[in-house]
Amino acid sequence: MNPKLRPCLLALALLAPLAACQKTEPTDSAASAASAAAPSQADAAFADLSQRALDGWMKLSPISATQIGEHRYDGELDDLSAEGRRQGVEFTRGLLSELDALDIASLSRENQVDAAILRNQLEYDLWSEETYQSWAWDPQLYSELAGGAIYGLMAREFAPLPERLKSATARMQKIPALLQQARANLDPARVPKIHAETVARQNAGLLGLVDAFITPSLDQLEAADRQVAEAAIEGLRAAVAEHQEWLDKTLVPNAKGDFRIGAELYDRKLQFALLSSLSRAEIKQRAESELERVRGEMYGIARTVLADRDGAPALPDAPTPEQQQAAIEAALELAYAERPARDRVVPDAEAALAQATEFVKQKDLVTLPDAPVEIIEMPEFQRGVAVAYCDSPGPLDKNLKTFYAVSPIPDEWSSEQVDSFLREYNSRMIHLLSIHEGTPGHYLEGWHSARHPSTLRAVMRSGMFAEGWAVYTEKVMADAGYLDNDPLLRLVQLKFYLRTIANAILDQGVHVDGWTREQAMDLMVRQTFQQEREAAGKWVRAQLTSAQLPTYFVGVQEHFDMRKAVEQQRGEAFDLKAYHDQVLSYGAPPVRFVRQLVLDEAIE
């Protein structure tokens, strides 16, 4: 997963994902023609509005600005006080009013897409501030801002180290005020216990960032600047300790909120987050249908790999549900037998990424990136939600690394917990994880997306497009014969896809249908064959987030549908690499808009 695909905008920390790599010209001829055409009066007005939107967002959300690659505000922090939030709302309402006054129909097709995305984001911002109010009940908002304030400055070399250290010093001086805003804004009666406990565990990770990135480099500063930095560090240590005491003694004991957001909030948030034509009911129906179909396909593979094996379960043509379950589980055991050592997950992921990249090159599936990627151990302040993510540089930063982050196995885990984790992340799953997060998944998609000339679109990059693409590429690689057409790779790929399906069912089951942990674990462990550690982590994630887990399933369904439609339109002229490059050339708006652009349909 890519954490930047969680909403985190402006001062409200709810701005959608940041795009990757450098900003160059698009490769797609249609996009190039649109950008080269003389702008209409409406296009000129929209360009001005877009630029003012970006400028205002950067100023209101310095932490996001740093990640995007705008470094004028690197020493500042977001203001989540009542006054800061009021300024954000006032700015958003002004932009929305100006957008309402534009003649959208007279815009270029590319600008019609951007206008639709911008309107959705502005309306999402207002709803988030005034109705959803995460600033009042979600402590993750503040911990992620505090961690991102340091990490965004120090993880990439966008400027000389002393310059970044001085910006980090300025932010460390201001983080105590941000933590104070958290204590003032959060209402323990509305904070879910799981959110409070998670942030209480993560809080010390902020100092871990300082110790890892800043303290070892203080000798790069002049004596006076170093003295200021050391004082800021000591002040931050005291502030984190004060905040930890409040988390442990006030927030956690008094956290009484319900992590389930309910049907009304969920449906609205889902609509904003996905910008899809599929409703909650349609997503559920399609997911349940896919669950049944994929299990049937897995049973067919199980019959092949278990044939003539001693002790194999019954493998009839028309199995009972119990026979199907037993056969698939037995076949998966063959894959689980090959798994990395506890300390080899990251090195094995590196090797898998290199192998996947070479395979894409040999099969000529899509144009490969020329920007660097590095596999890293996930920073502590970001652990506890996903096992891995892709962290792309901002669209205004050029030629910087993409980080493929993998969470280490916790030291406190028992041998049984470690074994459960490594069965889930077996050697074939590590390959699929590197495909999803790396090549040809998020890393490659982020590089392509950043080549579109619209910075506005890059800043509002669709999580549904990106996650759907990453899942889509897992099937593309298996279809192309990755790992010599290994049937167990296909089996594990289908199991990985079952996780995508389960995500969509689980999210609304938890937040709308009131599912218990037992119901959630049954879906994950029995119906979709996830190991206990993976399922337990996903149960936590489903409580901590909402309307993000469905992005994988809805996104990949729309990618599948779009490819089928284009294949039908182009017939024998369909070229897979050209198709992939074209789809990726539009800068990752929601898939519905890419489809409309590719098929030359009306922008709706």
N, C-alpha and C positions, 0 to 999 in steps of 0.2 A: 504494500500500500504506500501511497504518497501522502504524507501528513499535510502538505500544502494544499491538498484537495479537501481539507476540512474548511468550512467557511470561517474567515477571520478578517473582518472588514473594518477599515478605518480606525477611528478612536473607539468604535464599538467592537473592534476585533472580529469583524464578520466579513472580511474581504475574501472573495474566492481566489483560487489557486494562482500561483505565480508561474510564469512560463520559464523555459530554460534557454540557456546559451545565448548566442549572439543574434542580433537583429540584422538580417540581410534581405535580399530580394526573394520573393516567392519563386518556387520552381514551376508551379502550375501556370499554364498559359492563360487560363481564364482569369486567375487572380492577378496575373501580370497585366492583362489587358484592362481589367477594371481599375487597377491603380494608375495605369498610364493615361486613362481617358481624362479629358479636361473636366474638372469638377464643376458641378452645377452650383447655383447659389445656395441651394439647400445643403449640398455636400460641403461647401465651404463653411456654412454655419454649423454643421454637425462636427466638422473637424475642429472648429474653435471650441465648441461645447466639450468635445472629448478631451481636448488638451487642458481645459480649465478643470474638468472633472479629475484628471490625473494629477494636476498640480495641487488641487485641494486635498485629494486623498493622501498624497505624499506628506503634506504639511500636517494633516490631522493624525496620520498614522506613521510616525517616523520609523517604527520597527519594521513594518511592511515595506516602507520606502527603501530601507537598507537591503532587504531581501530582493526587491525588484531591481536594485542597482542604481537607485537615486540616492546619492550620498551627501546631499546638502544638510540633511537632518540627522547625521550619524551620532551626534551627541545628545539628541533629544529622546523623549519617551512619549508614548501615547498618554493622553489625559482622559482617564475614566471617571473623573469627578462629575458631579451633576452639571457643572458648567461646561466641561469638555464634551459631555454627551449632548447637551443642548446645542452647542455649536455644530456638532456633527449632523444633528437632525435639521437644523436650519439650512446648512449647506446642501444636504440631500434634497430637501423640499424645493430649494431654488433650482437645482439641476433638473428635477423632475418637471417643474413648471416650464422651464425652457424647452425641454424635450417634447412636452405636450404641444408646444406652439409650432414645432417643425412639421413640414409637409413630408412625412416619412415616405410616401409613395413615390416622390420625385428623387429620392436618394438612389445612388448606385446600389446594385445588389449586395455588394460587400458591406456598404454602410447600412443597408437595411438590416443585415444580420447584426452588426454591431449595435445598432439602435435598439433592436429587440433584446439583446443581451444586457445592454445598459439599463433599459427600463426595468427588466426583471431584477437586476442587482439593486437599483435604487429603491424599488418597492420592497425588496427583501430587507434592505437596511432599515427602513422605517418600521416594518413589521417586527423585525428583531429587537429594535430599541423599545418600541412602545407596547408590543404584545408579548413577545417571547421573553424578553428581559433577562437574557443569560447573565448580564452584569450583576443581577441581584441574587442569583442562585447557583451559578456554576463557577467554582473556584479555579477550575482548569484554565479559564480565560486569563487569569492573572499570572498563574505559574508559567503558562506558555509564553506570555508576553515577556515576563522577566527573563526566562531562559533564552528566548529568541533575541532579546536585546543584546546579550553578550555573544551568543553563538553566531548570529548573523554578521557580526563585526569580525570575529576571529577565525571562523572556519575557512574563509577563502581569502586569498592574497589579492584583493582588488586595489589595495593601496599599500604604501610602505608600512611596515610593522609599527614604527613609532607613532605614525599618524593614527592607525587603528587603535593602538593602546590608549592614546589621549582621548579618542572618542569613547572607548570603553570606560575610561576613568569618569568621564562626564556622565555616562549612563549609570555607572555604579553609584555615583553620588545621588542619582534621582530614583533608583529602584526602591529605597526605603519608603519614599512617598507613594509609589505604586502599590506596595504591599499595604501601606496604611489605607489607601483607597479601597483595596480589597476588603479590609476589615470593616470599613465604613459602609460599603455598598452591600455586602453579602448579608442576607437575612437567614440565620441558621435554620429557622422554621421552614424555609423553602429549599434549603440545600439538601440534596439526597445524601444519605450516609456513604454510599459508594464513592461519590465524588469527593466528599470530605476526606475519606480515608486514603484515596488514591493520591490526592495532592499532599496530604500529610507525609506520605512515603516519598514523594518526589521532591519535596521542598529543599532538602539538603543537596540535591543535584545541582542547584544553582551555584553553590560554593564549589562543587566538583568542576564545573565549567571554569570558574576563576582559577582554581588550582591547576587545571590542565592547560588552559590557553593563555592566562595572563601572568600569574606569578613567575613561571619559569622564564618569561621574556622581559621582566622589568629592567634588566641590565641594558636593554636597548634604548631606555629613556635617559634624558639628561637628569642630573641630580635633583633639580627642583621638581621636574615633572614626575620623577620616581617617588619623591616624597609625597606629592599629592595623590598619586595612584595608591601608594601603600596606606595612606589615611582613608581613601575611599574603600579599599578592601576591608580594612578593620571596621569601618562604619557599616559596610554591607554584612559582614559576619554578625555583627550585633543585631542588625535588622532582621536577618534570616533567623537568628535564634529567638528573637522576640516574636516573629511570625510563627515559628514552630510551636512555641508555647501557646499561642492563641489557637493554632490549629488543633493541638493535642488537648487543650483544656477547655476550650470554648466551642470551636466549630464541630469537631467530631462528636463530642458528647451530646450536643444539642441539635445536630443535623436531623431534621424530621421530614424533609421533602420527599416526594415520590419521584423516582427516576423515570417512571412512565409518564410521557407527556400527554397521552390521550389522543383520541381520534381527530378532534378539531384542529389542534396544533400540529399534529403529525401530518395530516393531509395538506395543510397549507405549507408547511416546511418542505414536504416532499415535492410539491409543485415548484417551489422556488429553487430547491437544490438540484432537481433533475431537468427542469424545463422540457419535460417529455410529454408526449401525447397519451402515455399510458397512465391510467388511474391506479389507485391502490388495489382495487378489486381485480383489475386486469393484470397487474403485476403478480398478484397471488395466484390467479388462475393459470397464468402462463408458467410460473415457477413450479407449481405443483404438477403440471403436465410434463415439463422438462424433467422433473425429478423421477417420475415413473419411466420416461423414455430412456434416460441415461442409465438408470439401474438395469434396464433390460439389455442395453448395449454392453454394460460391464459384465453381465452374466454370460453373454456370448463369448467375451474374451476369456472369462474364467473357465469355461468349458474347454477352450483351446489349450490354455497353459496347464490345466490340471489333468488333461487326458492322459491315461495310462500311468498316473502317479499313484504310488502306494498310499493308501489311507485317504485318498481323495473322497470328498462327500459325493452324494448322489448328484448326477448331472442330467436330469431328464429334459426332453424337448420343451415340456410345459411344466416348469417347476411351481411348487407351492411357494408362497412368500417365505416360508422358513427355509426351503431348499435353496431359493435364490440367495437369501441372506448368507447361508452357510458357505455356498460356493464362492461368492464374491469375497467374503472374509478370508477364506482359505487361499484364494489367489493373491490377495493383497499381502498375506503373510510372506509370500515369496519375494515381494518387493521390500517389505520391512526388514528382511534378513540382511539386506545390503544397505548399511547406513554409516554415516561418518562417526569418527570418534568424537568425544565430548569437546575436545579442543581443536577439531578440524572443520567446524562448520564454516567459518569465514574463509580459510584457505580453499576448501572445496567449492565454495561459492565463486571464488576468484577463478578457479580452473574451469568451472562450468560456464561462466560468462565468456571466457576466452573461446571455449569450444562452440558455444552457441553463435558467437560473432563470426567465427570462421565458417560455420555451416550456412549462415545467412549469406555470406559472401560467395560461397561455392554455388549455392542454389539461386543466387541473384534474386532474392525475394523482395528487397527494398533497398534504397540508397542508404549506406551506412554513415554514421556521424564521423566527423573529424575532430571533435572536441573530446577532452580527456574525461575518463570516469575512474573513480577510485572506490573500492570497497572498504568500509570503515566499521568499527564497532559503534553501535548506536549510543549517542550521548545519554547519560543517565536520566536527564530531565524529560526525555522523550520516550522512555521505556514504559511498558505496561499497557499499551494500547494495541500495537501490532508487532509482529516478529521482524518485519523488514519494511523499508520504504526507500523510495528514490527521491533524493533531494537535489533538484536542479538549480543552477545559478539563475539569478533574475534576468529578465529580458534586456535590461539596460547594461548589464555586466557582460563583457566580451571575453571569450576564450578561457573561461574559468571552469574548474572541475565540476562534474556531477558526482554526488556521493550516493553510493548504493550502501545503505546502512543495514546492518544485521544485529539484532539484539543478542547479547551473550546469554548463555544459560546461567541463571542465578546461582550463586555459590551455595545458597541455603537449600537448594532443591535436593531431595532424597534421590537415591539411585533409581527408585521406581519412577519418580517424576522425570528424571533425565531420560530414562529408557522410553517413556511414553512420548516425550518430545522428539527424540531421535527416530522413533518409529514413524511419527508423522512427517518429520523432515528427513526422510530417508534419502539415499543417494540420488534417486530419480527425482524426488521432490525438490532437492537442491537445484537440479538442472532446471526444473520448471520455475522455481522461484527466481533464478537468474534470468530466465527468459522474460518473466513477468516484470521484474524490476529493472532489468538491464536491456539486453538486445534479444529480440526486436521490440521490447516492451517500453516501459516508461522512459528510460534514458534515450532511446532512439526517437520515440515520439516527441519528447520534449525538445530535442535538437531540431527536428523538422518543424515543429509548431512555432518555434522562435524565429523561423525564417520568414514568416508572414510579416508584412510591413506594419500591421496595426498593433501599436503598443497597448491600446485599450483592450483589444482582444487577448493579448498575451497576459495582461494583468487579470483578466476575467476568465482565464482558461477553464474549460469545463471539466470538472472531476468525473462526470459521467462519461464524457468522451475518452478521457485518459485511462480510467479504470477499465472501461469497456474494451478499448484497444489492447490493453495489456492482457486481458483474458482471451481476446480474439487471437492474439499471437501464439498463445499456448497451443491452440488447435491448428493454426497455420503450420507451426513447426512439426507437430506430430503428423499432420497430413503430408508434409514434405519428406517424411522418413527419418526424422532426427533420431539419433542413436540406432541407426541401421534398422529402422522399423520395428524396434523392440516392442513386443506386445505388452510387456509390463510397464513400459513408459506410457503407452496409450491408456492402460488401465489406471495408472496414477494420474495421468492428465485428466481423465474423466472424473476421478475422485476429486481432483483439484477444482474442476468445474462444478461438481456437486457442492463444494463449499460456497461457490458463488451463488448457486441456486438457494442453498440454505440461508445465506446472508439475507436475501430478499424476504424470505418467509419469516425468518427469525425476527427481523427488525420490526415488522408490523405485528408479529405475534406478541413481542414484548411490550411495545409502546401503545398498542391499540387493543389487543385481545387479552391482555393481562396474563400472559403465560408465566408459569412458575419455572424455577430452575430445572425441575424434573422434565417438564415438557420441552424446554430448550435443549437439554442434554440428550433427550431421546431423538430429537430431530438430528442433532449433530453426530452423536456417537453411533446410534443404531441405523438411522435411515441414510446418513451420508458418510458413515465410516470414519469419522474423525477420532483421533486419539483423545484420551481424557484431558491431557494438558492443553491441547489446542482448543478443545471445546470449552474448557473452563475459562481460558483466556478470552474466548469469543463471547462467553456469557457476560464477563466483565465489560468487554468493549460494547456490547449491546446496551448495557445499562448506562455507560458513560457517553454514548453518542446516539444520535437518531438521524434518520434520513441519509446517512452516509453509506451504510452497508448495502443498500439496494443499488448504489451507483454501478457496482460491478455487473450485476445481472441485467439491469435495464440497459446499460451501455453496450454490453456485448450482444444483447438481443437486437438492438438497433443497428449495430455494426453488421451482424449476420444478415438482417433484413436488407440493409443497404447494398451489401455485396451481391446478394441474390438478384436484386432489382437491376443493378448495373450489368451483371452477367447476362441477364435476359435482354437488356437493351442492346448490348454490344455484340452478343453472339460470339462468332468465331474470332472477332477482332479483340475480344477481351484479353488483356495482358496483365498478369497479376502484379508484377513490379510497378508498371505504370499506374495501375489502380491504387496500389498502396501509397506511392509517392504523391498522387493527386489528392487522395483523402487526407494525407498528413500535411498538405501544403496550405490548408485553410486556417491554420492557427488554433485548432482545437476548440471551436465553439461546440455547443451541444450537437449531437449527431444529427438531429432532425434538420439542422441548417446545412450541414455538410452534404447530406443527401439532396437537399433542394438545390444546392450549388452544383453538385456533380451531375444531377439529372436535368438541370436547367428547369426546375419547377419554380412556381411562385414562392417567394419568401413569406412564410406565415409564422 
